Amino acid sequence: MVNVLDLQQTDDPRDIVHRTVQALVEGHVVGLPTEATYVLAANALNEQAVARMAKLTQSCRPGVVSLRSVDAAGDYLCGHSRLADRLSRRCWPGPLTLAVACDDEKSATRRLPESVQQRICGEDHLVRYRVVDHRILSHLHRYLSAPLVLADACADDETPPTTIDAIAESIRKEIPLLLDDGPTRYGVETTCVRIVGNRWDLLREGVIERAAMNQFVKPVIVLVCTGNTCRSPMAETLLRELLRQKLDCEDAVRVLSAGVAAGHGSGAAPQAIEVMGGKGLDLTGHSSRPFDESVVQVADLVLTMTRGHRDAILAGFPDLHDRVFTLRRDGGDISDPVGMSVEVYESCAQQIESELTKWLDALGDDFFPTSDSCDQDAN
């Protein structure tokens, strides 16, 4: 008979965690809640457990690999693409399943047993990965040396369960342990996105709707100076115009600007507004912002006006080392025109535009995602 453990009736879940870990290590299949649905779980290193789970599901869907964290995902995705990295940073932990090719020999997926690799690889030759946003999965992964393989607790033509009562009795009788945490947070399946290179396709619309995915996939480029009133606002406006000219999809990239010593709400310098106006660009609505955690969370590429700005950012956010560069490709500085004449601002803007053009040429097509998202936004 299945042993149901109620997570909501305990103040200290450690005993439940330890019992569940023991069951998984011993090769049992257990039932777990996630933020989206209830699933069956097995230790990815145990071939017999994964095979038993596949029989219990009565489903042809491949298993999903549940990873410990966003950082651990790097060992499995192995720099699969900029787009995969972008979505993992923005959506994990959370209700997103990424389907990517597992063709890198360095991927930790290749160290799983051969039969397990076959069960997690779909007919499309893609492997599905998740970092689940649920406390029990977070606790379990701390004690397990390998990922888990998750599977829907239902047949292909059935709706995956979102409550304990919705799990089929035939399955419950064949697993030793089922964790009850009440109805799942979202009550619907995860969103599943296929990524091949810089192209993404929505395989299943779930918790995250298409409109939201269209925003998550967009690269974010941040231009940074000191006070976010002179150089970086001009750079933001110029880059947005250059991108409009370069890309068919006008809103395919988010461009922001910020300052390492900026406050909130200051307008652009009058000289900057005048220079941009001479180019047919409007800078009158600019509002300054500091370079802070909210910017870090979304930034894919940060271009600073000086080496000092770059050093200041990396001192506070060392994990950004591979995303922060000086705007000047040679590593030099863009001089601050603050307090100078309009002519100095014009010269500064010309230098900024020249360097931005070089960056756009250097980024390559893999930086810019493609799909039918632009058409969907228009509908």
URMOZI-V100179 format. One record per backbone hydrogen bond with DSSP energy under -0.5 kcal/mol. CO is the residue of the C=O (numbers start at 1). NH is the residue of the N-H. E is the energy in kcal/mol with one decimal. If there is no record, write none. Layout:
CO NH E
CO NH E
This chain:
2 4 -0.7
3 5 -0.6
3 178 -2.4
4 6 -0.5
5 7 -0.8
5 180 -3.1
6 9 -0.7
7 10 -0.8
12 15 -0.6
13 17 -2.7
14 18 -2.8
15 19 -2.3
16 20 -2.2
17 21 -2.8
18 22 -2.4
19 23 -2.0
20 24 -2.3
21 25 -2.7
22 26 -2.1
23 28 -2.8
24 27 -1.3
29 176 -0.6
29 177 -0.6
30 41 -2.6
31 179 -2.5
32 39 -2.9
35 186 -2.3
37 34 -1.5
38 153 -0.8
39 32 -3.0
40 151 -2.1
41 30 -2.0
42 149 -2.8
43 46 -1.8
45 47 -0.8
46 50 -2.1
47 51 -2.3
48 52 -2.5
49 53 -2.3
50 54 -1.9
51 55 -1.5
52 56 -1.9
53 57 -1.7
54 58 -0.8
54 59 -0.6
58 156 -0.8
63 128 -0.6
64 66 -0.6
64 150 -3.5
65 67 -0.6
65 130 -2.5
66 148 -1.7
69 73 -1.5
70 74 -0.7
71 74 -1.0
72 75 -1.4
72 76 -0.6
73 76 -1.2
73 77 -3.2
74 78 -1.8
75 108 -2.6
81 85 -2.1
82 86 -2.4
83 87 -2.4
84 88 -2.2
85 89 -2.1
86 90 -1.8
87 91 -2.6
88 92 -1.3
94 96 -1.9
95 191 -2.3
96 98 -0.5
97 99 -0.5
97 193 -2.6
98 100 -0.7
98 129 -2.5
99 195 -2.5
100 127 -3.3
101 103 -0.8
103 105 -0.6
104 107 -1.8
107 110 -1.6
108 111 -1.6
109 112 -1.5
113 117 -2.4
114 118 -1.9
115 119 -1.5
116 120 -1.6
117 121 -0.9
119 63 -1.8
120 122 -0.6
120 128 -0.7
122 125 -2.2
125 102 -0.6
126 122 -2.4
127 100 -2.3
128 65 -2.9
129 98 -2.3
130 67 -3.1
131 93 -0.6
131 94 -2.2
132 134 -1.1
134 138 -2.1
135 139 -2.3
136 140 -2.6
137 141 -2.3
138 142 -0.8
139 142 -0.7
139 143 -0.6
140 143 -1.4
140 144 -0.7
147 44 -2.1
148 66 -3.0
148 150 -0.5
149 42 -1.8
150 64 -2.8
151 40 -2.9
152 154 -1.2
153 168 -0.6
155 158 -1.7
161 38 -3.1
162 184 -2.3
163 166 -0.6
164 167 -1.7
168 171 -0.9
168 172 -2.1
169 173 -2.0
171 174 -1.7
172 175 -1.0
176 3 -1.5
177 31 -2.4
178 5 -2.5
178 180 -0.5
179 181 -0.6
180 7 -2.9
180 8 -0.7
182 181 -0.5
189 207 -1.6
191 97 -3.2
192 203 -1.9
192 204 -1.9
193 99 -2.9
194 201 -2.1
195 101 -0.5
196 199 -2.0
198 370 -2.3
199 196 -2.4
201 194 -2.9
201 203 -0.9
204 192 -2.3
204 206 -0.7
207 209 -0.7
208 206 -0.7
209 213 -2.2
210 214 -2.6
211 215 -0.8
212 215 -0.7
212 216 -2.3
213 217 -2.2
215 218 -0.9
219 254 -2.7
220 300 -2.6
220 301 -1.7
221 256 -2.7
222 303 -2.9
223 258 -2.2
224 305 -2.2
225 260 -2.3
226 261 -2.7
229 269 -2.9
230 234 -1.5
231 235 -2.6
232 236 -2.7
233 237 -2.2
234 238 -2.6
235 239 -2.7
236 240 -2.1
237 241 -1.6
238 242 -2.4
239 243 -2.6
240 244 -1.8
241 245 -1.8
242 246 -1.7
243 247 -2.8
248 250 -0.8
249 252 -1.5
252 219 -0.6
254 221 -2.5
256 223 -2.4
258 225 -1.8
259 262 -1.1
259 291 -2.0
266 288 -2.4
269 273 -2.2
270 274 -2.3
271 275 -2.5
272 276 -2.4
273 277 -2.3
274 278 -1.8
275 279 -0.6
276 279 -1.2
276 281 -2.7
277 280 -1.7
281 283 -0.6
283 286 -1.3
288 265 -2.3
289 259 -1.8
290 292 -1.1
292 295 -0.9
292 296 -2.2
293 297 -2.3
295 298 -1.0
295 299 -1.6
301 222 -2.8
302 304 -0.5
302 325 -2.8
303 224 -2.5
304 327 -3.6
305 334 -3.1
306 310 -1.6
307 311 -2.7
308 312 -2.3
309 313 -2.2
310 314 -2.4
311 315 -1.8
312 316 -1.2
313 317 -2.7
317 320 -2.0
318 321 -1.4
320 323 -2.7
320 324 -1.0
323 302 -3.3
325 304 -2.7
328 331 -2.0
332 328 -0.5
333 335 -0.7
337 340 -2.7
341 345 -1.7
342 346 -2.5
343 347 -2.0
344 348 -2.4
345 349 -2.8
346 350 -2.1
347 351 -2.0
348 352 -2.5
349 353 -2.7
350 354 -2.1
351 355 -2.1
352 356 -2.5
353 357 -2.1
354 358 -1.5
355 359 -1.9
356 360 -2.4
357 361 -1.8
358 362 -1.7
359 363 -2.0
360 364 -0.7
364 367 -1.3
365 368 -1.3
367 369 -0.6
370 200 -2.1
372 376 -2.1
373 377 -2.5
374 378 -1.2
375 379 -0.7
376 379 -0.9
